[in-house]
Amino acid sequence: MNKATRNALFGFVAGAAAGALTGILVAPEKGAKTRKKISKKVRNASKDLTETINEKVDNLKEQVNEVVNEMREKAENTEEKIKEKVNEKAQKVAAK
């Protein structure tokens, strides 16, 4: 996850948490009820953040797998080219 995405994600979570907390604290309710609301909001925010992070991790895994597969293909192609060159040279030497 690059720095800009991380900062944006952090800003979103911080803003959502601050807004929810402000709304709850300003509301005229008993302390126990307010604490329950805060706890619920924190659980929901945590769940949302976990889902977002899991999505980012899954995307990153896919990208890494694509790069690994691409590099593997390139390595195999290079190996084949090297074998062909070696065989060509060996045949030239054997023909002499």
Secondary structure as a PSIPRED ss2 file (coil, helix, strand):
# PSIPRED VFORMAT (PSIPRED V4.0)

   1 M C   1.000  0.000  0.000
   2 N C   1.000  0.000  0.000
   3 K H   0.000  1.000  0.000
   4 A H   0.000  1.000  0.000
   5 T H   0.000  1.000  0.000
   6 R H   0.000  1.000  0.000
   7 N H   0.000  1.000  0.000
   8 A H   0.000  1.000  0.000
   9 L H   0.000  1.000  0.000
  10 F H   0.000  1.000  0.000
  11 G H   0.000  1.000  0.000
  12 F H   0.000  1.000  0.000
  13 V H   0.000  1.000  0.000
  14 A H   0.000  1.000  0.000
  15 G H   0.000  1.000  0.000
  16 A H   0.000  1.000  0.000
  17 A H   0.000  1.000  0.000
  18 A H   0.000  1.000  0.000
  19 G H   0.000  1.000  0.000
  20 A H   0.000  1.000  0.000
  21 L H   0.000  1.000  0.000
  22 T H   0.000  1.000  0.000
  23 G H   0.000  1.000  0.000
  24 I H   0.000  1.000  0.000
  25 L H   0.000  1.000  0.000
  26 V H   0.000  1.000  0.000
  27 A C   1.000  0.000  0.000
  28 P C   1.000  0.000  0.000
  29 E C   1.000  0.000  0.000
  30 K C   1.000  0.000  0.000
  31 G H   0.000  1.000  0.000
  32 A H   0.000  1.000  0.000
  33 K H   0.000  1.000  0.000
  34 T H   0.000  1.000  0.000
  35 R H   0.000  1.000  0.000
  36 K H   0.000  1.000  0.000
  37 K H   0.000  1.000  0.000
  38 I H   0.000  1.000  0.000
  39 S H   0.000  1.000  0.000
  40 K H   0.000  1.000  0.000
  41 K H   0.000  1.000  0.000
  42 V H   0.000  1.000  0.000
  43 R H   0.000  1.000  0.000
  44 N H   0.000  1.000  0.000
  45 A H   0.000  1.000  0.000
  46 S H   0.000  1.000  0.000
  47 K H   0.000  1.000  0.000
  48 D H   0.000  1.000  0.000
  49 L H   0.000  1.000  0.000
  50 T H   0.000  1.000  0.000
  51 E H   0.000  1.000  0.000
  52 T H   0.000  1.000  0.000
  53 I H   0.000  1.000  0.000
  54 N H   0.000  1.000  0.000
  55 E H   0.000  1.000  0.000
  56 K H   0.000  1.000  0.000
  57 V H   0.000  1.000  0.000
  58 D H   0.000  1.000  0.000
  59 N H   0.000  1.000  0.000
  60 L H   0.000  1.000  0.000
  61 K H   0.000  1.000  0.000
  62 E H   0.000  1.000  0.000
  63 Q H   0.000  1.000  0.000
  64 V H   0.000  1.000  0.000
  65 N H   0.000  1.000  0.000
  66 E H   0.000  1.000  0.000
  67 V H   0.000  1.000  0.000
  68 V H   0.000  1.000  0.000
  69 N H   0.000  1.000  0.000
  70 E H   0.000  1.000  0.000
  71 M H   0.000  1.000  0.000
  72 R H   0.000  1.000  0.000
  73 E H   0.000  1.000  0.000
  74 K H   0.000  1.000  0.000
  75 A H   0.000  1.000  0.000
  76 E H   0.000  1.000  0.000
  77 N H   0.000  1.000  0.000
  78 T H   0.000  1.000  0.000
  79 E H   0.000  1.000  0.000
  80 E H   0.000  1.000  0.000
  81 K H   0.000  1.000  0.000
  82 I H   0.000  1.000  0.000
  83 K H   0.000  1.000  0.000
  84 E H   0.000  1.000  0.000
  85 K H   0.000  1.000  0.000
  86 V H   0.000  1.000  0.000
  87 N H   0.000  1.000  0.000
  88 E H   0.000  1.000  0.000
  89 K H   0.000  1.000  0.000
  90 A H   0.000  1.000  0.000
  91 Q H   0.000  1.000  0.000
  92 K H   0.000  1.000  0.000
  93 V H   0.000  1.000  0.000
  94 A H   0.000  1.000  0.000
  95 A H   0.000  1.000  0.000
  96 K C   1.000  0.000  0.000
